[in-house]
Amino acid sequence: MLRLSLAIVFVWFGALKVLNASPAVQLIRHSFPIFAGAPYLELLGLGEVIIGAGLIFDKLSKYAAVLMVFHLIGTMSVAIVSPALIFAPVFPVLTMEGELF
């Protein structure tokens, strides 16, 4: 059940990026500007959809888990690259973007 719910979240967030309707675009634009435009944003969304689909099917779940680890490392790197976007004014206090993060 947990794997299915995580798959739904990945598919949903990925579909929003593919459709260019994601609220995370501003966060991506401020931390990794090259990934905020076409075709990288759509490829990132497609990757998230693939991870979500892989989590649904048992035979692909191990591969999806490996891809998900790399994706989450990239996601967490935003806190290192631009901590001012995530934390305001210091570590435990989050900005609005940090709550999305």
Biopython code that builds the backbone (N, CA, C, O; Angstrom):
import numpy as np
from Bio.PDB.StructureBuilder import StructureBuilder

atoms = [
    (1, "MET", "N", (0.820, -1.186, 0.000)),
    (1, "MET", "CA", (0.000, 0.000, 0.000)),
    (1, "MET", "C", (0.872, 1.261, 0.000)),
    (1, "MET", "O", (0.567, 2.229, -0.696)),
    (2, "LEU", "N", (1.951, 1.245, 0.779)),
    (2, "LEU", "CA", (2.852, 2.395, 0.815)),
    (2, "LEU", "C", (3.529, 2.609, -0.535)),
    (2, "LEU", "O", (3.692, 3.744, -0.985)),
    (3, "ARG", "N", (3.922, 1.504, -1.178)),
    (3, "ARG", "CA", (4.565, 1.621, -2.488)),
    (3, "ARG", "C", (3.599, 2.189, -3.516)),
    (3, "ARG", "O", (4.000, 2.982, -4.368)),
    (4, "LEU", "N", (2.342, 1.799, -3.448)),
    (4, "LEU", "CA", (1.330, 2.320, -4.365)),
    (4, "LEU", "C", (1.100, 3.810, -4.134)),
    (4, "LEU", "O", (0.980, 4.574, -5.092)),
    (5, "SER", "N", (1.036, 4.224, -2.882)),
    (5, "SER", "CA", (0.818, 5.644, -2.607)),
    (5, "SER", "C", (2.014, 6.478, -3.057)),
    (5, "SER", "O", (1.830, 7.581, -3.571)),
    (6, "LEU", "N", (3.238, 5.973, -2.875)),
    (6, "LEU", "CA", (4.424, 6.678, -3.359)),
    (6, "LEU", "C", (4.427, 6.742, -4.887)),
    (6, "LEU", "O", (4.827, 7.751, -5.467)),
    (7, "ALA", "N", (3.986, 5.680, -5.527)),
    (7, "ALA", "CA", (3.906, 5.661, -6.988)),
    (7, "ALA", "C", (2.911, 6.702, -7.488)),
    (7, "ALA", "O", (3.166, 7.372, -8.489)),
    (8, "ILE", "N", (1.794, 6.841, -6.811)),
    (8, "ILE", "CA", (0.792, 7.841, -7.214)),
    (8, "ILE", "C", (1.363, 9.249, -7.100)),
    (8, "ILE", "O", (1.126, 10.093, -7.964)),
    (9, "VAL", "N", (2.117, 9.502, -6.027)),
    (9, "VAL", "CA", (2.719, 10.828, -5.852)),
    (9, "VAL", "C", (3.730, 11.104, -6.959)),
    (9, "VAL", "O", (3.745, 12.203, -7.515)),
    (10, "PHE", "N", (4.566, 10.140, -7.285)),
    (10, "PHE", "CA", (5.560, 10.342, -8.345)),
    (10, "PHE", "C", (4.881, 10.559, -9.690)),
    (10, "PHE", "O", (5.281, 11.446, -10.445)),
    (11, "VAL", "N", (3.870, 9.772, -10.001)),
    (11, "VAL", "CA", (3.162, 9.939, -11.273)),
    (11, "VAL", "C", (2.476, 11.311, -11.322)),
    (11, "VAL", "O", (2.515, 11.987, -12.350)),
    (12, "TRP", "N", (1.859, 11.714, -10.228)),
    (12, "TRP", "CA", (1.147, 12.992, -10.181)),
    (12, "TRP", "C", (2.115, 14.158, -10.369)),
    (12, "TRP", "O", (1.880, 15.024, -11.212)),
    (13, "PHE", "N", (3.198, 14.190, -9.595)),
    (13, "PHE", "CA", (4.160, 15.289, -9.707)),
    (13, "PHE", "C", (4.847, 15.286, -11.067)),
    (13, "PHE", "O", (5.116, 16.345, -11.634)),
    (14, "GLY", "N", (5.129, 14.100, -11.587)),
    (14, "GLY", "CA", (5.742, 14.007, -12.910)),
    (14, "GLY", "C", (4.811, 14.500, -14.005)),
    (14, "GLY", "O", (5.239, 15.195, -14.927)),
    (15, "ALA", "N", (3.537, 14.141, -13.902)),
    (15, "ALA", "CA", (2.559, 14.599, -14.898)),
    (15, "ALA", "C", (2.420, 16.121, -14.869)),
    (15, "ALA", "O", (2.272, 16.753, -15.914)),
    (16, "LEU", "N", (2.469, 16.703, -13.681)),
    (16, "LEU", "CA", (2.404, 18.165, -13.590)),
    (16, "LEU", "C", (3.599, 18.817, -14.284)),
    (16, "LEU", "O", (3.453, 19.866, -14.913)),
    (17, "LYS", "N", (4.768, 18.209, -14.174)),
    (17, "LYS", "CA", (5.948, 18.764, -14.850)),
    (17, "LYS", "C", (5.839, 18.594, -16.363)),
    (17, "LYS", "O", (6.190, 19.500, -17.119)),
    (18, "VAL", "N", (5.358, 17.448, -16.800)),
    (18, "VAL", "CA", (5.195, 17.221, -18.240)),
    (18, "VAL", "C", (4.188, 18.200, -18.838)),
    (18, "VAL", "O", (4.372, 18.680, -19.956)),
    (19, "LEU", "N", (3.129, 18.495, -18.094)),
    (19, "LEU", "CA", (2.101, 19.417, -18.564)),
    (19, "LEU", "C", (2.457, 20.885, -18.298)),
    (19, "LEU", "O", (1.674, 21.785, -18.602)),
    (20, "ASN", "N", (3.646, 21.117, -17.727)),
    (20, "ASN", "CA", (4.133, 22.460, -17.413)),
    (20, "ASN", "C", (3.186, 23.195, -16.468)),
    (20, "ASN", "O", (2.928, 24.387, -16.642)),
    (21, "ALA", "N", (2.671, 22.484, -15.473)),
    (21, "ALA", "CA", (1.754, 23.071, -14.494)),
    (21, "ALA", "C", (2.249, 22.853, -13.066)),
    (21, "ALA", "O", (1.469, 22.944, -12.118)),
    (22, "SER", "N", (3.528, 22.570, -12.912)),
    (22, "SER", "CA", (4.066, 22.236, -11.597)),
    (22, "SER", "C", (4.387, 23.492, -10.793)),
    (22, "SER", "O", (4.972, 24.435, -11.327)),
    (23, "PRO", "N", (4.015, 23.516, -9.525)),
    (23, "PRO", "CA", (4.388, 24.644, -8.676)),
    (23, "PRO", "C", (5.867, 24.614, -8.287)),
    (23, "PRO", "O", (6.373, 25.587, -7.727)),
    (24, "ALA", "N", (6.556, 23.530, -8.570)),
    (24, "ALA", "CA", (7.972, 23.413, -8.216)),
    (24, "ALA", "C", (8.895, 24.059, -9.238)),
    (24, "ALA", "O", (10.109, 24.077, -9.034)),
    (25, "VAL", "N", (8.358, 24.586, -10.325)),
    (25, "VAL", "CA", (9.188, 25.165, -11.381)),
    (25, "VAL", "C", (10.005, 26.344, -10.863)),
    (25, "VAL", "O", (11.173, 26.490, -11.226)),
    (26, "GLN", "N", (9.414, 27.181, -10.028)),
    (26, "GLN", "CA", (10.152, 28.327, -9.495)),
    (26, "GLN", "C", (11.315, 27.868, -8.624)),
    (26, "GLN", "O", (12.401, 28.446, -8.681)),
    (27, "LEU", "N", (11.098, 26.849, -7.833)),
    (27, "LEU", "CA", (12.164, 26.305, -6.994)),
    (27, "LEU", "C", (13.283, 25.737, -7.860)),
    (27, "LEU", "O", (14.460, 25.946, -7.566)),
    (28, "ILE", "N", (12.933, 25.031, -8.906)),
    (28, "ILE", "CA", (13.928, 24.483, -9.827)),
    (28, "ILE", "C", (14.644, 25.614, -10.548)),
    (28, "ILE", "O", (15.861, 25.560, -10.724)),
    (29, "ARG", "N", (13.912, 26.633, -10.966)),
    (29, "ARG", "CA", (14.494, 27.757, -11.694)),
    (29, "ARG", "C", (15.536, 28.491, -10.840)),
    (29, "ARG", "O", (16.564, 28.926, -11.360)),
    (30, "HIS", "N", (15.278, 28.630, -9.542)),
    (30, "HIS", "CA", (16.209, 29.348, -8.678)),
    (30, "HIS", "C", (17.410, 28.509, -8.250)),
    (30, "HIS", "O", (18.458, 29.061, -7.914)),
    (31, "SER", "N", (17.273, 27.203, -8.256)),
    (31, "SER", "CA", (18.387, 26.366, -7.817)),
    (31, "SER", "C", (19.171, 25.747, -8.977)),
    (31, "SER", "O", (20.402, 25.747, -8.963)),
    (32, "PHE", "N", (18.471, 25.228, -9.969)),
    (32, "PHE", "CA", (19.104, 24.642, -11.155)),
    (32, "PHE", "C", (18.423, 25.208, -12.400)),
    (32, "PHE", "O", (17.551, 24.548, -12.964)),
    (33, "PRO", "N", (18.795, 26.409, -12.844)),
    (33, "PRO", "CA", (18.059, 27.079, -13.931)),
    (33, "PRO", "C", (18.007, 26.295, -15.240)),
    (33, "PRO", "O", (17.036, 26.408, -15.989)),
    (34, "ILE", "N", (19.033, 25.507, -15.522)),
    (34, "ILE", "CA", (19.038, 24.772, -16.791)),
    (34, "ILE", "C", (17.910, 23.738, -16.850)),
    (34, "ILE", "O", (17.412, 23.429, -17.932)),
    (35, "PHE", "N", (17.504, 23.198, -15.689)),
    (35, "PHE", "CA", (16.463, 22.172, -15.662)),
    (35, "PHE", "C", (15.044, 22.743, -15.640)),
    (35, "PHE", "O", (14.073, 21.988, -15.685)),
    (36, "ALA", "N", (14.919, 24.065, -15.571)),
    (36, "ALA", "CA", (13.586, 24.666, -15.462)),
    (36, "ALA", "C", (12.921, 24.901, -16.811)),
    (36, "ALA", "O", (11.748, 25.271, -16.857)),
    (37, "GLY", "N", (13.629, 24.697, -17.888)),
    (37, "GLY", "CA", (13.049, 24.927, -19.212)),
    (37, "GLY", "C", (12.928, 23.646, -20.005)),
    (37, "GLY", "O", (13.333, 22.570, -19.565)),
    (38, "ALA", "N", (12.355, 23.796, -21.197)),
    (38, "ALA", "CA", (12.199, 22.652, -22.092)),
    (38, "ALA", "C", (13.565, 22.282, -22.639)),
    (38, "ALA", "O", (14.391, 23.180, -22.807)),
    (39, "PRO", "N", (13.848, 21.076, -22.917)),
    (39, "PRO", "CA", (13.118, 19.831, -22.700)),
    (39, "PRO", "C", (13.414, 19.191, -21.344)),
    (39, "PRO", "O", (12.869, 18.134, -21.026)),
    (40, "TYR", "N", (14.278, 19.828, -20.541)),
    (40, "TYR", "CA", (14.717, 19.200, -19.289)),
    (40, "TYR", "C", (13.586, 19.032, -18.282)),
    (40, "TYR", "O", (13.512, 18.007, -17.604)),
    (41, "LEU", "N", (12.716, 20.012, -18.177)),
    (41, "LEU", "CA", (11.606, 19.908, -17.231)),
    (41, "LEU", "C", (10.681, 18.763, -17.613)),
    (41, "LEU", "O", (10.218, 18.019, -16.748)),
    (42, "GLU", "N", (10.411, 18.619, -18.898)),
    (42, "GLU", "CA", (9.566, 17.524, -19.352)),
    (42, "GLU", "C", (10.252, 16.173, -19.141)),
    (42, "GLU", "O", (9.597, 15.193, -18.788)),
    (43, "LEU", "N", (11.578, 16.119, -19.359)),
    (43, "LEU", "CA", (12.310, 14.871, -19.123)),
    (43, "LEU", "C", (12.342, 14.516, -17.642)),
    (43, "LEU", "O", (12.246, 13.343, -17.279)),
    (44, "LEU", "N", (12.475, 15.520, -16.792)),
    (44, "LEU", "CA", (12.422, 15.278, -15.356)),
    (44, "LEU", "C", (11.049, 14.730, -14.963)),
    (44, "LEU", "O", (10.956, 13.791, -14.172)),
    (45, "GLY", "N", (9.993, 15.315, -15.513)),
    (45, "GLY", "CA", (8.640, 14.825, -15.254)),
    (45, "GLY", "C", (8.429, 13.418, -15.774)),
    (45, "GLY", "O", (7.809, 12.585, -15.114)),
    (46, "LEU", "N", (8.948, 13.159, -16.960)),
    (46, "LEU", "CA", (8.834, 11.812, -17.530)),
    (46, "LEU", "C", (9.575, 10.795, -16.663)),
    (46, "LEU", "O", (9.104, 9.675, -16.466)),
    (47, "GLY", "N", (10.737, 11.195, -16.149)),
    (47, "GLY", "CA", (11.477, 10.316, -15.242)),
    (47, "GLY", "C", (10.684, 10.013, -13.985)),
    (47, "GLY", "O", (10.697, 8.884, -13.495)),
    (48, "GLU", "N", (9.990, 11.019, -13.460)),
    (48, "GLU", "CA", (9.166, 10.793, -12.273)),
    (48, "GLU", "C", (7.996, 9.860, -12.579)),
    (48, "GLU", "O", (7.646, 9.013, -11.758)),
    (49, "VAL", "N", (7.399, 10.012, -13.745)),
    (49, "VAL", "CA", (6.312, 9.114, -14.144)),
    (49, "VAL", "C", (6.835, 7.683, -14.295)),
    (49, "VAL", "O", (6.159, 6.728, -13.913)),
    (50, "ILE", "N", (8.039, 7.541, -14.853)),
    (50, "ILE", "CA", (8.633, 6.207, -15.017)),
    (50, "ILE", "C", (8.923, 5.580, -13.655)),
    (50, "ILE", "O", (8.688, 4.389, -13.453)),
    (51, "ILE", "N", (9.434, 6.386, -12.720)),
    (51, "ILE", "CA", (9.668, 5.870, -11.365)),
    (51, "ILE", "C", (8.348, 5.423, -10.743)),
    (51, "ILE", "O", (8.279, 4.351, -10.143)),
    (52, "GLY", "N", (7.311, 6.229, -10.880)),
    (52, "GLY", "CA", (6.004, 5.872, -10.335)),
    (52, "GLY", "C", (5.452, 4.605, -10.952)),
    (52, "GLY", "O", (4.926, 3.744, -10.246)),
    (53, "ALA", "N", (5.569, 4.486, -12.266)),
    (53, "ALA", "CA", (5.086, 3.277, -12.944)),
    (53, "ALA", "C", (5.908, 2.059, -12.523)),
    (53, "ALA", "O", (5.369, 0.964, -12.365)),
    (54, "GLY", "N", (7.218, 2.257, -12.341)),
    (54, "GLY", "CA", (8.068, 1.154, -11.904)),
    (54, "GLY", "C", (7.732, 0.685, -10.504)),
    (54, "GLY", "O", (7.870, -0.499, -10.195)),
    (55, "LEU", "N", (7.294, 1.599, -9.655)),
    (55, "LEU", "CA", (6.919, 1.203, -8.298)),
    (55, "LEU", "C", (5.614, 0.406, -8.265)),
    (55, "LEU", "O", (5.375, -0.353, -7.326)),
    (56, "ILE", "N", (4.792, 0.574, -9.261)),
    (56, "ILE", "CA", (3.523, -0.154, -9.302)),
    (56, "ILE", "C", (3.736, -1.623, -9.654)),
    (56, "ILE", "O", (3.088, -2.498, -9.080)),
    (57, "PHE", "N", (4.641, -1.900, -10.593)),
    (57, "PHE", "CA", (4.868, -3.271, -11.054)),
    (57, "PHE", "C", (6.004, -3.928, -10.268)),
    (57, "PHE", "O", (7.083, -3.352, -10.124)),
    (58, "ASP", "N", (5.754, -5.133, -9.764)),
    (58, "ASP", "CA", (6.726, -5.833, -8.921)),
    (58, "ASP", "C", (8.057, -6.077, -9.626)),
    (58, "ASP", "O", (9.114, -5.917, -9.014)),
    (59, "LYS", "N", (8.023, -6.459, -10.894)),
    (59, "LYS", "CA", (9.253, -6.783, -11.616)),
    (59, "LYS", "C", (10.145, -5.558, -11.812)),
    (59, "LYS", "O", (11.361, -5.698, -11.949)),
    (60, "LEU", "N", (9.564, -4.368, -11.826)),
    (60, "LEU", "CA", (10.331, -3.144, -12.061)),
    (60, "LEU", "C", (10.625, -2.362, -10.782)),
    (60, "LEU", "O", (11.283, -1.322, -10.829)),
    (61, "SER", "N", (10.148, -2.848, -9.656)),
    (61, "SER", "CA", (10.259, -2.064, -8.424)),
    (61, "SER", "C", (11.699, -1.861, -7.969)),
    (61, "SER", "O", (12.021, -0.808, -7.419)),
    (62, "LYS", "N", (12.575, -2.841, -8.183)),
    (62, "LYS", "CA", (13.979, -2.673, -7.786)),
    (62, "LYS", "C", (14.662, -1.606, -8.631)),
    (62, "LYS", "O", (15.433, -0.800, -8.109)),
    (63, "TYR", "N", (14.388, -1.596, -9.927)),
    (63, "TYR", "CA", (14.976, -0.581, -10.798)),
    (63, "TYR", "C", (14.418, 0.804, -10.472)),
    (63, "TYR", "O", (15.140, 1.801, -10.481)),
    (64, "ALA", "N", (13.134, 0.839, -10.189)),
    (64, "ALA", "CA", (12.507, 2.114, -9.826)),
    (64, "ALA", "C", (13.070, 2.637, -8.510)),
    (64, "ALA", "O", (13.229, 3.846, -8.346)),
    (65, "ALA", "N", (13.370, 1.750, -7.579)),
    (65, "ALA", "CA", (13.933, 2.170, -6.300)),
    (65, "ALA", "C", (15.321, 2.778, -6.485)),
    (65, "ALA", "O", (15.660, 3.756, -5.819)),
    (66, "VAL", "N", (16.120, 2.213, -7.376)),
    (66, "VAL", "CA", (17.448, 2.774, -7.663)),
    (66, "VAL", "C", (17.302, 4.155, -8.306)),
    (66, "VAL", "O", (17.988, 5.098, -7.913)),
    (67, "LEU", "N", (16.418, 4.274, -9.286)),
    (67, "LEU", "CA", (16.176, 5.577, -9.907)),
    (67, "LEU", "C", (15.645, 6.588, -8.895)),
    (67, "LEU", "O", (15.998, 7.766, -8.938)),
    (68, "MET", "N", (14.801, 6.120, -7.993)),
    (68, "MET", "CA", (14.222, 7.002, -6.993)),
    (68, "MET", "C", (15.300, 7.531, -6.042)),
    (68, "MET", "O", (15.232, 8.685, -5.620)),
    (69, "VAL", "N", (16.283, 6.712, -5.702)),
    (69, "VAL", "CA", (17.374, 7.166, -4.837)),
    (69, "VAL", "C", (18.136, 8.294, -5.518)),
    (69, "VAL", "O", (18.430, 9.307, -4.883)),
    (70, "PHE", "N", (18.461, 8.137, -6.796)),
    (70, "PHE", "CA", (19.161, 9.200, -7.520)),
    (70, "PHE", "C", (18.297, 10.457, -7.620)),
    (70, "PHE", "O", (18.795, 11.573, -7.475)),
    (71, "HIS", "N", (17.027, 10.272, -7.864)),
    (71, "HIS", "CA", (16.117, 11.415, -7.954)),
    (71, "HIS", "C", (16.048, 12.160, -6.623)),
    (71, "HIS", "O", (16.081, 13.390, -6.597)),
    (72, "LEU", "N", (15.954, 11.429, -5.534)),
    (72, "LEU", "CA", (15.856, 12.062, -4.221)),
    (72, "LEU", "C", (17.163, 12.720, -3.809)),
    (72, "LEU", "O", (17.143, 13.724, -3.097)),
    (73, "ILE", "N", (18.306, 12.177, -4.239)),
    (73, "ILE", "CA", (19.585, 12.852, -4.000)),
    (73, "ILE", "C", (19.599, 14.189, -4.724)),
    (73, "ILE", "O", (20.043, 15.193, -4.165)),
    (74, "GLY", "N", (19.116, 14.212, -5.966)),
    (74, "GLY", "CA", (19.018, 15.472, -6.705)),
    (74, "GLY", "C", (18.058, 16.445, -6.043)),
    (74, "GLY", "O", (18.311, 17.650, -6.010)),
    (75, "THR", "N", (16.968, 15.933, -5.522)),
    (75, "THR", "CA", (15.995, 16.782, -4.849)),
    (75, "THR", "C", (16.587, 17.379, -3.580)),
    (75, "THR", "O", (16.409, 18.568, -3.314)),
    (76, "MET", "N", (17.280, 16.577, -2.802)),
    (76, "MET", "CA", (17.876, 17.062, -1.552)),
    (76, "MET", "C", (19.048, 17.999, -1.800)),
    (76, "MET", "O", (19.401, 18.784, -0.920)),
    (77, "SER", "N", (19.659, 17.936, -2.978)),
    (77, "SER", "CA", (20.787, 18.819, -3.271)),
    (77, "SER", "C", (20.368, 20.286, -3.347)),
    (77, "SER", "O", (21.216, 21.174, -3.260)),
    (78, "VAL", "N", (19.088, 20.546, -3.505)),
    (78, "VAL", "CA", (18.593, 21.922, -3.511)),
    (78, "VAL", "C", (18.904, 22.602, -2.180)),
    (78, "VAL", "O", (19.213, 23.793, -2.155)),
    (79, "ALA", "N", (18.826, 21.870, -1.090)),
    (79, "ALA", "CA", (19.128, 22.433, 0.229)),
    (79, "ALA", "C", (20.593, 22.817, 0.348)),
    (79, "ALA", "O", (20.933, 23.707, 1.128)),
    (80, "ILE", "N", (21.457, 22.169, -0.402)),
    (80, "ILE", "CA", (22.880, 22.492, -0.371)),
    (80, "ILE", "C", (23.201, 23.618, -1.353)),
    (80, "ILE", "O", (23.972, 24.523, -1.036)),
    (81, "VAL", "N", (22.606, 23.558, -2.546)),
    (81, "VAL", "CA", (22.886, 24.551, -3.582)),
    (81, "VAL", "C", (22.300, 25.908, -3.227)),
    (81, "VAL", "O", (22.984, 26.920, -3.379)),
    (82, "SER", "N", (21.080, 25.964, -2.768)),
    (82, "SER", "CA", (20.440, 27.232, -2.408)),
    (82, "SER", "C", (19.663, 27.100, -1.106)),
    (82, "SER", "O", (18.437, 26.992, -1.120)),
    (83, "PRO", "N", (20.368, 27.109, 0.010)),
    (83, "PRO", "CA", (19.692, 26.951, 1.293)),
    (83, "PRO", "C", (18.771, 28.120, 1.651)),
    (83, "PRO", "O", (17.832, 27.952, 2.430)),
    (84, "ALA", "N", (19.033, 29.296, 1.092)),
    (84, "ALA", "CA", (18.175, 30.450, 1.393)),
    (84, "ALA", "C", (16.766, 30.270, 0.840)),
    (84, "ALA", "O", (15.824, 30.887, 1.337)),
    (85, "LEU", "N", (16.610, 29.438, -0.176)),
    (85, "LEU", "CA", (15.277, 29.160, -0.718)),
    (85, "LEU", "C", (14.478, 28.232, 0.186)),
    (85, "LEU", "O", (13.247, 28.267, 0.188)),
    (86, "ILE", "N", (15.171, 27.410, 0.947)),
    (86, "ILE", "CA", (14.521, 26.393, 1.752)),
    (86, "ILE", "C", (14.336, 26.842, 3.195)),
    (86, "ILE", "O", (13.268, 26.657, 3.779)),
    (87, "PHE", "N", (15.379, 27.430, 3.766)),
    (87, "PHE", "CA", (15.366, 27.799, 5.178)),
    (87, "PHE", "C", (15.385, 29.314, 5.348)),
    (87, "PHE", "O", (16.173, 30.007, 4.704)),
    (88, "ALA", "N", (14.529, 29.818, 6.203)),
    (88, "ALA", "CA", (14.520, 31.257, 6.476)),
    (88, "ALA", "C", (14.168, 31.487, 7.922)),
    (88, "ALA", "O", (13.138, 30.961, 8.345)),
    (89, "PRO", "N", (14.866, 32.171, 8.673)),
    (89, "PRO", "CA", (16.218, 32.696, 8.497)),
    (89, "PRO", "C", (17.298, 31.668, 8.815)),
    (89, "PRO", "O", (18.437, 31.820, 8.375)),
    (90, "VAL", "N", (16.962, 30.628, 9.571)),
    (90, "VAL", "CA", (17.954, 29.598, 9.898)),
    (90, "VAL", "C", (17.350, 28.209, 9.703)),
    (90, "VAL", "O", (16.201, 28.080, 9.281)),
    (91, "PHE", "N", (18.119, 27.187, 10.009)),
    (91, "PHE", "CA", (17.804, 25.797, 9.676)),
    (91, "PHE", "C", (16.393, 25.305, 9.994)),
    (91, "PHE", "O", (15.726, 24.856, 9.062)),
    (92, "PRO", "N", (15.890, 25.347, 11.193)),
    (92, "PRO", "CA", (14.610, 24.647, 11.387)),
    (92, "PRO", "C", (13.405, 25.354, 10.773)),
    (92, "PRO", "O", (12.370, 24.718, 10.569)),
    (93, "VAL", "N", (13.506, 26.637, 10.476)),
    (93, "VAL", "CA", (12.362, 27.385, 9.948)),
    (93, "VAL", "C", (12.354, 27.264, 8.423)),
    (93, "VAL", "O", (13.355, 27.558, 7.768)),
    (94, "LEU", "N", (11.227, 26.832, 7.862)),
    (94, "LEU", "CA", (11.118, 26.638, 6.423)),
    (94, "LEU", "C", (10.401, 27.799, 5.757)),
    (94, "LEU", "O", (9.522, 28.423, 6.353)),
    (95, "THR", "N", (10.782, 28.087, 4.511)),
    (95, "THR", "CA", (10.036, 29.037, 3.688)),
    (95, "THR", "C", (8.863, 28.300, 3.058)),
    (95, "THR", "O", (8.717, 27.093, 3.248)),
    (96, "MET", "N", (8.037, 29.002, 2.320)),
    (96, "MET", "CA", (6.921, 28.353, 1.611)),
    (96, "MET", "C", (7.460, 27.343, 0.589)),
    (96, "MET", "O", (6.913, 26.250, 0.441)),
    (97, "GLU", "N", (8.528, 27.716, -0.108)),
    (97, "GLU", "CA", (9.139, 26.780, -1.053)),
    (97, "GLU", "C", (9.746, 25.590, -0.320)),
    (97, "GLU", "O", (9.722, 24.464, -0.817)),
    (98, "GLY", "N", (10.287, 25.848, 0.859)),
    (98, "GLY", "CA", (10.872, 24.772, 1.655)),
    (98, "GLY", "C", (9.835, 23.760, 2.101)),
    (98, "GLY", "O", (10.142, 22.576, 2.241)),
    (99, "GLU", "N", (8.618, 24.211, 2.324)),
    (99, "GLU", "CA", (7.552, 23.268, 2.681)),
    (99, "GLU", "C", (7.200, 22.391, 1.496)),
    (99, "GLU", "O", (6.874, 21.218, 1.678)),
    (100, "LEU", "N", (7.258, 22.928, 0.289)),
    (100, "LEU", "CA", (7.025, 22.127, -0.909)),
    (100, "LEU", "C", (8.169, 21.144, -1.115)),
    (100, "LEU", "O", (7.962, 20.024, -1.581)),
    (101, "PHE", "N", (9.347, 21.564, -0.774)),
    (101, "PHE", "CA", (10.557, 20.781, -0.934)),
    (101, "PHE", "C", (10.448, 19.540, -0.088)),
    (101, "PHE", "O", (11.369, 18.723, -0.070)),
]
sb = StructureBuilder()
sb.init_structure("model")
sb.init_model(0)
sb.init_chain("A")
sb.init_seg("    ")
for serial, (resi, resn, name, xyz) in enumerate(atoms, 1):
    if name == "N":
        sb.init_residue(resn, " ", resi, " ")
    sb.init_atom(name, np.array(xyz, "f"), 0.0, 1.0, " ", f" {name:<3s}", serial, name[0])
structure = sb.get_structure()
